[in-house]
Amino acid sequence: MLLTVIAFVVALGVLIAVHEYGHYRVAVACGVKVERFSVGFGKALLRWEPKRQHPGQQTEFVIGAFPFGGYVKMLDEREGPVAPEERHRAFNTQPLRSRAAIVAAGPIANLLLAVVLYTAVNWIGVQEPVATLARPVAGSIAESAGLKGGEHITRAGFDGDLTPVQSFEDLRWRMTRGALDGRDLTIEVAGEGGRPARELVLPLSRMEARDADPQMFRKIGVLAPLTRPEIGEVMKGSAAESAGLLKGDVVRAIGATAIIDGQQLREAIRASVDNGQPRTQAWQIERGGRPLTIDVKPEVREEGGAKVGRVGAYVGAPAEMVTVRQGVIDGIWRGVVRTWEVSALTVRMMGKMVIGEASIKNLSGPLTIADYAGKSASLGLTQYLVFLALISVSLGVLNLMPLPVLDGGHLMYYLWEGLTGKSVSDAWMERLQRGGVALLLVMMSVALFNDVTRLFG
């Protein structure tokens, strides 16, 4: 719990500080006087004025008690009287291009931070599962395409443009893009025993996927990398303990079905329910090199409205891992590409939610972000940096949305001013601000409801 809180607060602090620094730095470069730079709201925990500041600046830096936001307060005639000798430093007196640049700088700073973070991860390297597939889900797209399990995927791509697949997570990312964009994914399977590599097409365009959730991957059929069908930690009082299963047991068959990998074993356990009742099955296992047969009766749990089997043990040995690391130039380029891909996918998902082609369940709020912050931090530095990069992209894209209370809304005002030569009237500005606040509150309420349902439902 403590790790989750610390990781969440650090993430908010970094992302907000970078966003506001973008506004601050461009404002100073444009000659606008910045009176206060604040990370957080409420009572000031820390405040200071650097002795050395840019000419004409007397900026007070503040860290507030509540880290859920920040702001850059600039000299502005709309917010109070401005001395005639300082009028040229007021935000509202600046040319249109300067005001637009200052507003856009915050979201752009977040996107640049994502590039830096993805680049750092590429340079440091991250341990990820090898792109060797477990047996696909029965009746899934992967099974229909000809995958049987055990295949090693070497390349994948869209529209005939195949590039090397570095890991299973890389493959999952491409599947996510294909499913949500409605594009078929071509994969290259490495040949075995001297046979040439072959290409298969996953027709993801037929899915009409609305949510990037576990059910989407069940429809695709590729849920996990290949793992040994080994029993891990056994929970006390569980069905596995009652049956006599031990940590280290390797499952070779359930009934007449041969088991070749951990994912297949998990699926067999899930399916061991008939009409809501558990089905006892004979498991053929290997323990210390000796074959044994054990009768296992799973527990029945409800998951997603369906009754599934559970044995109360970790199922499947850890997957084979590979270190994914890039060189200096490649790391930067891949950081830029990944930021662009995540940004484009975020924009498309937002557009689909607006027109009803994607579920609003995809909206996440602070509880989910805090949960993922803690989980990623517990997995190590690189996973936490990837999490920060993803949230930084989301923050940048969200702030560019044309909602009046966001940076994108102000850019829309400036676009109107540039096209008509007249600024938006105060009356219309007030109406639009009220509407924007209302819409943002609705979005926040939906996101919070999704958080509570996802975490406690």
C-alpha positions in Angstrom: 0.0 0.0 0.0 2.8 2.4 0.9 4.6 1.6 -2.3 1.4 2.3 -4.3 0.9 5.7 -2.6 4.6 6.8 -3.1 4.6 5.6 -6.7 1.4 7.4 -7.4 2.5 10.7 -5.8 5.8 10.6 -7.6 4.1 10.0 -10.9 1.7 12.8 -10.4 4.4 15.2 -9.3 6.7 14.4 -12.2 4.0 14.6 -14.9 2.4 17.8 -13.5 5.8 19.5 -13.0 6.8 18.7 -16.6 3.5 19.9 -18.0 3.6 23.2 -16.2 7.3 23.6 -16.9 6.4 23.5 -20.6 4.0 26.4 -20.1 6.5 28.3 -17.9 9.5 27.9 -20.1 7.8 29.0 -23.3 6.1 31.9 -21.5 9.5 33.1 -20.3 10.9 32.7 -23.8 8.1 34.8 -25.2 8.7 37.6 -22.6 5.6 37.0 -20.5 6.0 37.6 -16.8 5.3 34.5 -14.7 4.2 35.3 -11.2 3.8 31.8 -9.8 4.7 28.3 -10.8 2.8 25.8 -8.6 2.8 22.0 -8.5 -0.3 21.0 -6.5 -3.1 23.1 -4.9 -4.1 24.1 -1.4 -1.7 25.0 1.5 1.8 25.6 0.3 4.2 23.0 1.7 7.2 24.7 0.1 7.7 28.1 -1.5 10.8 29.8 -2.8 12.1 32.5 -5.2 15.4 31.6 -6.9 18.0 34.3 -6.6 18.9 34.0 -10.3 16.0 34.4 -12.6 15.4 35.4 -16.2 15.4 39.1 -16.8 12.1 40.7 -15.8 11.0 37.6 -13.9 10.1 37.3 -10.1 8.5 33.9 -10.2 7.5 32.3 -6.9 7.8 28.5 -7.0 5.3 26.5 -4.8 4.6 22.9 -3.9 1.0 22.5 -2.7 -0.5 20.0 -0.3 -2.8 18.4 -2.9 -0.8 17.0 -5.9 -3.8 16.7 -8.2 -2.9 19.4 -10.6 -0.8 22.6 -11.0 -0.8 25.9 -12.6 1.4 28.7 -14.0 0.1 32.2 -13.1 1.1 34.8 -15.6 0.7 38.6 -15.6 -2.7 39.1 -17.3 -5.0 42.2 -17.5 -8.0 40.0 -17.4 -7.1 38.8 -13.9 -6.1 42.1 -12.3 -4.6 45.6 -12.9 -1.3 45.7 -14.7 1.1 48.6 -14.4 1.6 50.5 -17.8 5.3 49.8 -17.8 4.7 46.1 -17.5 1.8 45.8 -20.0 4.1 44.4 -22.7 4.8 41.5 -20.4 1.1 40.5 -19.9 -0.1 37.3 -21.5 -3.2 38.9 -23.0 -1.1 41.5 -24.9 1.1 38.9 -26.7 0.7 38.1 -30.4 -1.6 35.2 -31.2 1.3 32.9 -32.1 3.0 33.5 -28.7 -0.2 32.8 -26.8 -0.9 29.6 -28.8 2.7 28.4 -28.3 2.5 29.0 -24.5 -0.7 27.0 -24.2 0.4 24.2 -26.5 3.8 23.9 -24.7 2.3 22.0 -21.7 0.9 19.0 -23.6 3.9 19.0 -25.9 6.2 18.8 -22.9 4.3 15.6 -21.7 4.7 14.0 -25.1 8.4 14.9 -25.1 8.7 13.4 -21.7 7.2 10.1 -23.0 9.8 10.1 -25.8 12.6 10.5 -23.2 11.2 7.8 -20.9 10.6 5.3 -23.7 14.2 6.1 -25.0 15.6 5.5 -21.5 13.8 2.1 -21.3 15.2 1.2 -24.7 18.7 2.0 -23.6 18.5 0.3 -20.2 16.8 -2.8 -21.5 13.8 -4.7 -20.1 13.2 -8.4 -19.5 10.2 -9.6 -21.5 8.9 -13.1 -22.4 10.1 -14.6 -25.7 7.5 -14.5 -28.5 6.8 -18.2 -28.4 3.0 -18.9 -28.2 1.0 -21.1 -25.8 -1.8 -23.2 -27.3 -4.5 -20.8 -28.5 -8.0 -20.6 -27.0 -10.4 -23.1 -28.7 -12.5 -21.5 -31.4 -10.4 -18.3 -31.4 -9.1 -16.3 -34.3 -5.5 -17.6 -33.7 -6.7 -21.3 -33.8 -8.7 -20.7 -37.0 -5.6 -19.1 -38.6 -3.7 -22.3 -38.0 -1.8 -21.7 -34.7 -1.5 -24.7 -32.5 0.9 -23.6 -29.8 4.7 -23.7 -29.5 5.2 -21.4 -32.6 8.0 -18.8 -32.4 6.9 -15.5 -34.0 9.9 -13.7 -35.7 8.2 -10.9 -37.6 4.8 -9.2 -37.7 3.1 -6.2 -39.4 0.2 -4.7 -41.3 -0.3 -4.4 -45.0 2.7 -6.6 -45.9 5.2 -4.4 -43.9 6.7 -7.0 -41.5 9.2 -6.0 -38.9 11.1 -8.1 -36.3 9.1 -9.1 -33.2 11.3 -8.6 -30.2 9.2 -10.2 -27.5 5.8 -11.5 -26.6 4.8 -8.0 -25.2 5.8 -6.5 -28.6 3.5 -9.0 -30.3 0.6 -8.2 -27.9 1.0 -4.5 -28.6 0.7 -5.1 -32.3 -2.4 -7.3 -31.8 -3.9 -4.5 -29.6 -3.4 -2.0 -32.4 -4.8 -4.3 -35.0 -7.9 -5.2 -33.0 -8.7 -1.7 -32.0 -7.9 -0.2 -35.5 -9.7 -3.0 -37.3 -6.6 -4.1 -39.3 -5.5 -7.7 -40.1 -2.1 -8.7 -38.6 0.3 -10.8 -40.6 2.8 -12.9 -38.6 5.8 -14.9 -39.6 6.3 -18.2 -37.8 9.9 -19.6 -37.6 10.4 -22.9 -39.4 11.4 -26.0 -37.4 13.6 -28.9 -38.4 15.0 -27.1 -41.5 11.6 -26.1 -42.8 11.2 -22.5 -44.1 9.4 -19.8 -42.2 5.7 -19.4 -43.0 3.3 -16.5 -42.8 -0.2 -16.5 -41.3 -2.8 -13.8 -41.2 -4.8 -13.0 -38.1 -8.1 -11.4 -39.4 -8.4 -9.0 -36.5 -10.6 -6.7 -38.6 -13.5 -9.1 -38.1 -13.5 -8.6 -34.3 -15.0 -5.1 -34.1 -13.2 -4.8 -30.7 -14.6 -2.1 -28.4 -12.4 -2.6 -25.3 -8.7 -3.4 -24.8 -9.5 -6.0 -22.1 -8.8 -9.7 -21.4 -11.9 -10.7 -23.4 -10.4 -9.1 -26.5 -7.3 -11.3 -26.2 -9.5 -14.3 -25.5 -11.2 -13.7 -28.8 -7.9 -13.4 -30.5 -6.8 -16.5 -28.7 -3.2 -15.5 -27.8 -3.3 -15.0 -24.0 0.2 -15.9 -22.9 3.7 -17.0 -23.9 4.6 -20.7 -23.8 5.3 -21.9 -20.3 5.9 -25.3 -18.7 2.6 -26.8 -17.3 4.0 -26.7 -13.7 2.2 -26.2 -10.4 3.6 -23.3 -8.4 2.6 -22.1 -4.9 -0.4 -24.0 -3.5 -2.8 -22.0 -1.3 -3.8 -23.4 2.0 -7.3 -24.9 2.1 -7.5 -24.8 -1.7 -8.7 -27.5 -4.1 -5.1 -28.1 -5.2 -4.1 -28.8 -1.6 -7.1 -31.1 -1.0 -6.2 -33.1 -4.1 -2.6 -33.5 -3.0 -0.9 -31.3 -5.6 2.5 -30.0 -4.7 4.7 -27.2 -5.9 6.8 -28.4 -8.7 4.4 -31.0 -10.1 4.3 -31.0 -13.9 1.0 -31.8 -15.4 1.2 -34.1 -18.5 -2.5 -34.8 -19.1 -6.0 -34.2 -17.8 -8.2 -37.1 -18.7 -7.4 -38.1 -22.3 -6.1 -34.6 -23.2 -2.3 -34.1 -23.3 -1.1 -30.9 -21.7 1.8 -29.1 -23.3 1.9 -25.7 -21.7 0.8 -23.6 -18.8 -1.9 -21.6 -20.7 -3.5 -24.8 -21.9 -3.6 -26.1 -18.3 -5.2 -22.9 -17.1 -7.8 -23.1 -19.8 -8.5 -26.8 -18.9 -9.0 -25.8 -15.3 -11.4 -23.0 -16.2 -13.4 -25.3 -18.4 -13.8 -28.1 -15.7 -17.3 -27.0 -14.8 -20.6 -28.6 -15.9 -23.8 -26.8 -15.5 -22.3 -24.7 -12.7 -20.9 -27.8 -10.9 -17.2 -28.8 -10.6 -16.1 -31.9 -12.6 -13.6 -34.3 -11.0 -10.9 -35.3 -13.4 -7.8 -37.5 -13.4 -4.6 -35.6 -13.7 -1.5 -37.4 -14.9 1.5 -35.6 -13.3 5.2 -36.0 -13.0 6.7 -35.5 -9.5 10.4 -35.9 -9.1 10.7 -37.9 -12.3 7.9 -40.3 -11.3 4.5 -40.4 -13.0 1.4 -40.2 -10.7 -2.3 -40.0 -11.3 -4.4 -37.7 -9.0 -8.1 -36.9 -9.0 -8.7 -33.1 -8.9 -12.0 -31.4 -8.1 -11.8 -27.7 -8.7 -13.6 -24.9 -6.9 -16.3 -23.0 -8.9 -15.9 -19.2 -9.1 -17.9 -16.6 -11.1 -16.0 -14.5 -13.5 -17.5 -12.1 -16.0 -20.9 -13.6 -15.5 -19.7 -17.2 -16.2 -18.8 -20.0 -13.8 -15.3 -21.2 -14.1 -13.0 -23.6 -12.3 -10.2 -22.7 -10.0 -7.7 -24.9 -8.1 -6.1 -22.3 -5.8 -2.5 -22.6 -7.1 -0.2 -20.7 -9.3 -0.3 -22.5 -12.7 2.5 -22.4 -15.2 6.3 -22.0 -14.8 7.8 -18.6 -15.6 8.2 -18.0 -19.3 11.5 -17.9 -21.1 12.7 -14.3 -21.0 14.8 -12.1 -23.3 16.4 -8.7 -22.7 15.1 -6.2 -25.1 17.7 -3.4 -25.5 18.4 -0.8 -28.3 21.4 1.2 -29.3 21.7 5.0 -29.0 20.1 6.0 -32.3 17.7 3.1 -32.5 16.6 3.7 -28.9 15.7 7.3 -29.6 13.9 6.5 -32.8 11.9 3.7 -31.2 11.0 6.1 -28.4 9.6 8.6 -30.9 7.7 5.8 -32.8 6.2 4.3 -29.6 5.1 7.8 -28.4 3.4 8.4 -31.8 1.8 5.0 -31.8 0.4 5.3 -28.3 -0.8 8.9 -29.0 -2.5 7.9 -32.3 -4.2 4.9 -30.6 -5.4 7.1 -27.7 -6.9 9.6 -30.1 -8.6 6.9 -32.1 -10.0 5.3 -28.9 -11.3 8.7 -27.7 -13.0 9.2 -31.1 -14.6 5.8 -31.0 -15.9 6.4 -27.5 -17.5 9.7 -28.7 -19.3 8.0 -31.6 -20.2 4.9 -29.6 -17.9 2.5 -31.3 -15.9 1.9 -28.2 -17.1 1.4 -24.6 -16.7 4.2 -22.0 -15.4 1.4 -19.8 -12.0 2.3 -21.3 -11.9 5.5 -19.3 -9.7 5.2 -16.2 -9.4 7.4 -13.2 -7.0 8.1 -10.3 -7.7 4.7 -8.5 -6.7 2.6 -11.5 -3.7 4.9 -12.2 -2.6 4.5 -8.5 -3.1 0.8 -8.7 -1.0 0.5 -11.8 1.6 2.8 -10.4 2.2 0.5 -7.4 2.2 -2.6 -9.5 4.7 -1.2 -12.1 7.0 0.1 -9.3 7.0 -3.3 -7.7 8.2 -4.9 -11.0 11.2 -2.6 -11.2 12.5 0.7 -12.7 11.9 0.0 -16.4 8.3 -1.1 -15.8 7.7 2.0 -13.8 9.2 4.2 -16.5 7.0 2.5 -19.1 4.0 3.3 -16.9 5.1 7.0 -16.5 5.5 7.2 -20.3 2.0 5.8 -21.0 0.4 8.2 -18.5 2.4 11.1 -19.9 1.1 10.4 -23.4 -2.4 10.1 -22.1 -2.1 13.5 -20.2 -0.6 15.2 -23.3 -3.3 13.9 -25.6 -6.2 14.6 -23.1 -5.1 18.2 -22.7 -5.1 18.7 -26.5 -8.8 17.7 -26.6 -10.9 20.7 -27.7 -12.7 21.1 -24.4 -12.9 24.7 -23.2 -11.3 24.1 -19.8 -8.3 22.2 -21.3 -5.4 23.5 -23.3 -7.0 22.2 -26.5 -10.0 24.4 -25.8 -7.9 27.5 -25.6 -6.2 26.5 -28.8 -9.6 26.3 -30.4 -10.3 29.9 -29.2 -7.1 31.0 -30.8 -7.9 29.2 -34.1 -11.2 31.1 -34.2 -9.4 34.3 -33.5 -6.9 33.5 -36.3 -9.6 32.7 -38.8 -12.0 35.6 -38.0 -9.6 38.2 -36.6 -11.8 38.6 -33.5 -11.4 36.9 -30.1 -14.2 34.9 -28.5 -16.5 37.2 -26.6 -16.6 37.1 -22.8 -20.2 35.9 -22.8 -19.5 32.9 -25.1 -16.3 32.2 -23.2 -18.3 31.9 -20.0 -20.9 29.6 -21.6 -18.2 27.4 -23.1 -16.3 27.2 -19.9 -19.4 26.1 -18.0 -20.1 23.5 -20.6 -16.6 22.3 -20.5 -16.5 22.0 -16.7 -19.8 20.0 -16.8 -18.5 17.6 -19.5 -15.2 17.1 -17.7 -17.1 16.4 -14.4 -19.1 13.7 -16.2 -16.0 12.2 -17.7 -14.3 12.1 -14.2 -17.4 10.6 -12.7 -17.5 7.8 -15.3 -13.8 7.2 -14.9 -14.2 7.0 -11.1 -17.1 4.6 -11.4 -15.0 2.4 -13.8 -12.2 2.4 -11.2 -14.5 1.3 -8.4 -16.1 -1.4 -10.6 -12.7 -2.6 -11.9 -11.0 -2.7 -8.5 -13.8 -3.7 -6.2 -16.5 -5.1 -8.4 
